[in-house]
Amino acid sequence: MGKATLVIMAAGIGSRFGGGIKQLEAVGPSGEIIMDYSIFDAMDAGFDKVVFVIRRDLEKDFKEIIGERIEKIIDVEYAYQELLDIPEKYKHKAKNRKKPWGTGQAILCCKDVVHEPFLVINADDYYGKSAYKKAFEYLTSHPDNSGYQGCMVGFVLGNTLSDNGGVTRGVCKVDEHRMLTEIVETHNIVKTSEGAAVKKEDALIPIALDSEVSMNMWGLSPEFIDILEEGFDVYLDNIDEEDPKGEYLLPTIIGDLLEKGKMSVKVLNSTDEWFGVTYKEDKDSVVNAIRGLIADGIYEEKLFKNKSICVR
């Protein structure tokens, strides 16, 4: 069996909560946080290493809450995403910014610690067991992947919406071979009485609930990081230094490569229900969802009870 690494993008945790880190609050009955369930499912699927992408200012709390525990059961590395972690010639373009440069930069920060096929996930998203199993199977059955090949786990839009506000999703199109042909980063998708819609100023533009969307769950090879590095220089060359919010985003990067015929992406479909902490108010629904999964026998009350570690 081949090796594969789980990369958890956690540098942005807390940014939507005024500096708090609500995503590190317990959602499981024994003190588990969402990342515990992600790591548990990834290990169950076969992943044997975890890389946490974090900010330096969160390092102490992060390691106390999860890192030091997880190090006891799986190989752990850290990568650090910082605003000024860019070539010296571009640092003047960071003068009006308050946060790093997006998910593309987050993966680029892993260059020295990721040497195997890897799966990217968000820290505050629950993806479901089948997603990890399908991704691991793909990554380890394509050991000679070049940086121009990869996979993405696609989710049904209706399973990924929040009751508490709009969300951003990469809306995907696939061909008859389940290859990704287009991905459109779509902002402010909200629930409506008819289903779902994209909210634009005073207009609601309907969108099908069964649309396939990306939740930033990408299966990639180490060579892809070289592509990111080359593209990041181009991105920084062209970004307006007066723009404080522009980001180097994986869906946009991969979409551009697809459009140019420079990359192929296999879409692995998941019908599992996604949930996560996009808004502070989402926590209660996550807690209830976890309880339901435990009641259904998907998880034990104490997630890592056979791993000899204490969650809290």
C-alpha positions in Angstrom: 0.0 0.0 0.0 1.3 3.4 -0.9 1.8 6.4 1.4 -0.2 9.6 1.5 -0.3 12.7 3.7 -3.2 14.7 5.0 -2.6 18.5 4.8 -4.9 20.5 7.0 -5.2 24.2 6.2 -5.6 25.8 9.6 -3.9 29.2 9.2 -7.2 30.9 8.7 -9.0 29.6 11.7 -10.5 32.3 13.8 -10.4 35.0 11.1 -14.2 35.1 10.9 -14.6 35.5 14.6 -12.7 38.6 15.5 -9.5 36.7 16.4 -11.2 34.0 18.5 -10.6 30.4 17.5 -14.1 29.0 17.7 -13.1 26.2 15.3 -11.0 24.8 18.1 -13.9 24.5 20.5 -15.2 21.0 21.4 -18.0 19.6 19.2 -17.8 15.9 20.3 -19.0 14.5 23.6 -15.4 13.8 24.9 -14.0 17.2 23.9 -13.3 16.4 20.2 -13.0 19.2 17.7 -13.8 18.9 14.0 -10.2 18.2 13.1 -10.2 15.1 15.4 -12.9 13.5 13.3 -11.0 14.5 10.0 -7.8 12.9 11.3 -9.6 9.8 12.6 -11.3 9.3 9.2 -8.1 9.9 7.3 -6.1 7.4 9.4 -8.9 4.9 9.0 -8.6 5.3 5.2 -4.8 4.7 5.3 -3.2 8.2 5.6 -0.1 8.0 7.7 1.1 11.6 8.1 -0.6 14.9 9.0 0.8 18.3 8.1 -0.9 21.3 9.9 -0.6 24.6 8.1 -0.9 27.2 10.9 0.0 30.8 11.8 2.9 31.4 14.2 0.7 33.3 16.6 -1.7 30.3 17.0 1.1 27.8 17.5 1.0 27.5 21.3 -2.8 27.2 21.5 -3.0 24.9 18.5 -0.4 22.5 19.8 -2.0 22.4 23.2 -5.5 21.7 21.9 -4.7 19.2 19.2 -1.1 19.0 17.9 0.6 17.4 20.9 -2.2 14.8 21.1 -2.1 13.8 17.5 1.7 13.5 17.5 1.2 10.4 19.7 -0.7 8.5 17.1 0.5 9.6 13.7 3.5 11.4 12.1 2.9 15.2 12.4 4.7 18.1 10.7 4.0 21.8 10.8 4.1 24.4 8.0 3.7 28.1 8.8 1.7 30.5 6.6 2.6 34.2 7.1 1.7 37.4 5.4 5.4 38.3 4.7 6.5 34.8 3.7 7.0 36.0 0.1 10.0 36.9 -2.0 11.7 40.1 -0.8 10.9 41.9 -4.1 7.2 41.6 -3.5 7.0 42.6 0.2 5.9 46.1 -0.6 2.7 44.6 -1.9 1.8 43.4 1.6 1.7 46.9 3.1 -2.1 47.2 3.1 -2.9 43.5 4.0 -3.8 42.0 7.3 -3.8 38.3 6.4 -1.8 35.9 4.2 -2.4 35.2 0.5 -4.9 32.3 0.4 -5.0 28.6 0.0 -2.5 28.4 -2.8 0.1 30.0 -0.5 -0.9 27.7 2.3 0.1 24.6 0.2 3.2 26.3 -1.1 4.3 26.6 2.6 4.4 22.8 2.7 7.2 22.5 0.2 9.8 21.2 2.7 7.6 18.8 4.6 5.4 17.2 1.9 7.1 14.5 -0.1 4.2 12.1 -0.9 0.9 12.4 -2.6 -1.3 14.5 -0.4 -4.9 15.4 0.4 -5.8 19.0 1.2 -8.7 19.8 3.6 -10.0 22.8 5.5 -9.5 22.7 9.3 -13.1 23.6 10.1 -14.9 21.3 7.7 -16.3 17.8 8.3 -16.2 15.7 5.1 -17.4 12.2 5.9 -15.6 8.9 5.9 -16.2 7.9 2.2 -14.3 11.0 1.0 -11.1 10.0 2.6 -11.3 6.4 1.4 -11.9 7.4 -2.2 -9.1 10.0 -2.1 -6.6 7.6 -0.5 -7.4 4.9 -3.1 -6.9 7.4 -5.9 -3.7 8.9 -4.5 -2.1 5.5 -3.8 -3.1 3.9 -7.1 -1.5 6.8 -9.1 2.0 6.7 -7.5 3.6 8.2 -10.5 1.3 11.2 -10.6 2.8 14.3 -12.2 2.0 17.7 -11.0 -0.5 18.0 -13.8 -2.8 15.3 -12.5 -4.9 15.2 -9.4 -8.3 14.5 -7.9 -11.0 16.4 -6.1 -13.8 15.1 -3.9 -17.1 16.7 -5.1 -20.0 17.3 -2.8 -23.7 17.9 -3.4 -24.4 21.6 -2.9 -27.5 20.9 -0.9 -25.4 19.0 1.6 -23.0 21.9 2.2 -25.1 25.0 2.9 -25.3 26.9 6.2 -28.5 27.9 8.0 -26.7 31.0 9.2 -25.6 32.9 6.1 -24.0 32.7 2.7 -21.2 30.4 1.8 -18.6 30.3 -1.0 -18.4 27.1 -3.1 -16.5 26.1 -6.2 -19.3 25.1 -8.5 -18.0 22.3 -10.8 -18.7 20.9 -14.2 -17.6 17.3 -15.1 -17.5 15.3 -18.3 -18.8 11.8 -18.9 -15.5 10.4 -17.5 -15.9 12.3 -14.2 -13.1 14.6 -15.2 -13.3 18.2 -14.1 -13.9 20.6 -17.0 -14.7 23.9 -15.1 -14.8 25.3 -11.6 -16.3 28.6 -10.8 -15.7 30.1 -7.3 -19.2 31.3 -6.4 -19.8 33.6 -3.5 -22.7 34.1 -1.1 -24.8 31.0 -1.9 -27.7 31.0 0.5 -30.6 28.7 1.4 -34.0 29.8 0.1 -37.6 28.5 0.5 -37.2 27.1 -3.1 -33.7 25.6 -2.5 -30.6 27.7 -3.0 -29.6 30.9 -4.7 -26.6 33.2 -5.2 -27.3 36.4 -3.4 -26.1 39.5 -5.4 -27.1 42.9 -4.0 -30.9 42.8 -4.2 -31.1 39.8 -6.5 -31.4 36.1 -5.8 -30.2 33.9 -8.7 -31.4 30.3 -8.3 -28.8 27.5 -8.3 -29.6 23.8 -8.3 -29.3 22.0 -5.0 -27.8 19.0 -6.7 -24.9 21.1 -8.2 -21.6 19.4 -7.6 -19.2 21.7 -5.6 -15.7 21.7 -4.3 -15.1 22.0 -0.6 -11.3 22.4 -1.0 -10.6 18.7 -0.8 -7.9 18.2 -3.4 -5.7 15.2 -4.0 -2.4 16.3 -5.4 1.2 15.3 -5.9 4.4 17.0 -4.5 5.2 18.2 -8.0 2.1 20.4 -7.9 3.9 22.5 -5.3 6.4 23.5 -7.9 3.6 24.6 -10.2 2.2 26.7 -7.3 5.6 28.3 -6.7 6.0 29.4 -10.3 2.4 30.6 -10.4 2.7 32.6 -7.1 5.5 34.7 -8.6 3.2 35.5 -11.6 0.3 36.3 -9.2 2.4 38.6 -7.1 3.8 40.3 -10.2 0.2 41.2 -11.3 -1.6 41.9 -8.0 -2.5 45.5 -7.3 -0.7 46.5 -4.1 -3.7 48.7 -3.2 -5.9 45.6 -3.1 -5.8 44.3 0.5 -7.9 41.2 0.0 -6.8 39.5 -3.2 -5.9 35.8 -2.7 -4.0 33.1 -4.5 -6.7 30.4 -4.3 -6.5 26.7 -5.2 -9.9 26.6 -7.1 -8.8 29.6 -9.3 -5.3 28.2 -9.8 -6.6 24.7 -10.8 -9.4 26.3 -12.9 -6.8 28.3 -14.9 -4.6 25.2 -15.4 -7.7 23.2 -16.6 -8.6 26.0 -19.0 -5.1 26.0 -20.5 -5.1 22.2 -20.8 -2.2 21.9 -18.4 -3.9 19.8 -15.7 -6.4 17.0 -15.4 -8.5 16.4 -12.3 -10.6 13.3 -11.5 -13.8 14.1 -9.6 -14.6 11.6 -6.9 -18.2 12.1 -5.8 -19.3 12.0 -2.2 -22.9 11.9 -1.0 -21.9 12.4 2.6 -23.3 15.4 4.3 -20.7 18.1 4.9 -20.8 20.4 7.9 -18.6 23.0 9.4 -18.1 26.1 11.4 -18.5 28.9 8.8 -20.3 31.1 11.3 -20.3 31.1 15.1 -23.9 30.1 15.1 -23.0 26.9 13.2 -21.5 25.2 16.3 -24.8 23.9 17.7 -25.7 22.2 14.4 -22.3 20.6 14.2 -22.6 19.3 17.8 -26.0 17.8 16.9 -24.7 16.3 13.7 -21.9 14.6 15.6 -24.3 13.2 18.1 -26.4 11.8 15.2 -23.3 10.1 13.8 -22.5 8.5 17.1 -26.1 7.4 17.5 -25.8 5.7 14.1 -22.7 3.9 15.2 -20.3 5.8 12.8 -18.2 6.9 15.8 -17.6 5.9 19.4 -18.5 8.4 22.2 -14.8 8.7 22.9 -13.3 9.0 19.4 -9.7 7.8 20.1 -10.4 5.4 22.9 -8.3 2.7 21.3 -5.4 5.0 20.6 -4.4 5.7 24.3 -4.7 9.4 24.1 -6.8 11.8 26.1 -8.7 14.5 24.1 -9.1 17.0 26.9 
